[in-house]
Amino acid sequence: MTQLENKQNKIPLVSIIVPTYNRLEYLKACLASVSKQSLLDWECLVIDDGSSDDTIAFLNEYNKKDRRFKYFSRPDYYPKGAASCRNYGLIQSKGAYIQWLDDDDLLSKNKLELQVKRLEEFSDGKCFITCCWDLYWPNKKLELKYLISEDESLNSRSFFKKLYEKQTFIPASAYLTPRSLIFSAGMWNQHLSLNDDAEYFTRVLLNSEKLIMSKDCYVLYREHSHERISTKNDENSLKSFLLSLHLINSHLLVKKIKVTPYFKWKLKIIFHQYSENYMDTLRLHYFFFLENGINLRFSALLRLRINLFKIFYPKLKKVIQSKK
């Protein structure tokens, strides 16, 4: 076997899996951030969900320039959706580590290198890693966010406590996960359209020993005029959001982990976003709300409190900032 053939047949260290659908403008920037990675040993699998723009032609040309980029079309026997594309991409992948990446997110050029370096300090494949992140739009000043410091780690119980305390989340693209841990957790839930990443990484977390941090790299979670799935407020999105929380709760209870403050926080967000239009749907989950400290019988009072908060909190925030 020649040296070139050996290089082409080598199993890549990292598999980057990107589902995409009709967002070529953002996909180009996303893949450019992949191509600039200081770690060279990777493959990038782009799974198209049936795009009607020029995505396919672009990906075919991209593959000719760099064979590490591979294009796949979601098979018809997989249901439409990002989760299905990720699952198909995972089956096609070969890497020892898995990097999930949305088609509109960006990686810092040292992201893979630094995270792989830290993970390889642990030989058992039982921990996974996150990094800093920030929302992104053109001309925005970089203000990196993080959940823990580099000398900290989180387990299943402390992870949800920390999320509640900081009232934040971690984008899926911030993680890098050993392949063995990915398959212990299982596939993405193809029935979820909203909050599917939170449900998925709950299973990853529960199958791991700990989550660690790499602070000198980051991902950018893009905000733009095209609506992200995670900002939709229709009834199907509401049902997916609620189902994901029920599943997360079930996963945790199996391990005898109860995180009521986290669920109360999330359910308040749901009530705030959906109660005006979909109160009947929320009432179907009356007991789930109640066991997490929210009584939907007082929905009018809850809405009043939320509206008052929306009016006075921005003013209070300005006062606090002016005194700093």
Summary of the structure (lengths in Angstrom):
residues: 324
radius of gyration: 20.8
end to end distance: 66.3
largest distance: 73.4
contacts: 964
relative contact order: 0.11
helix: 50%
strand: 16%
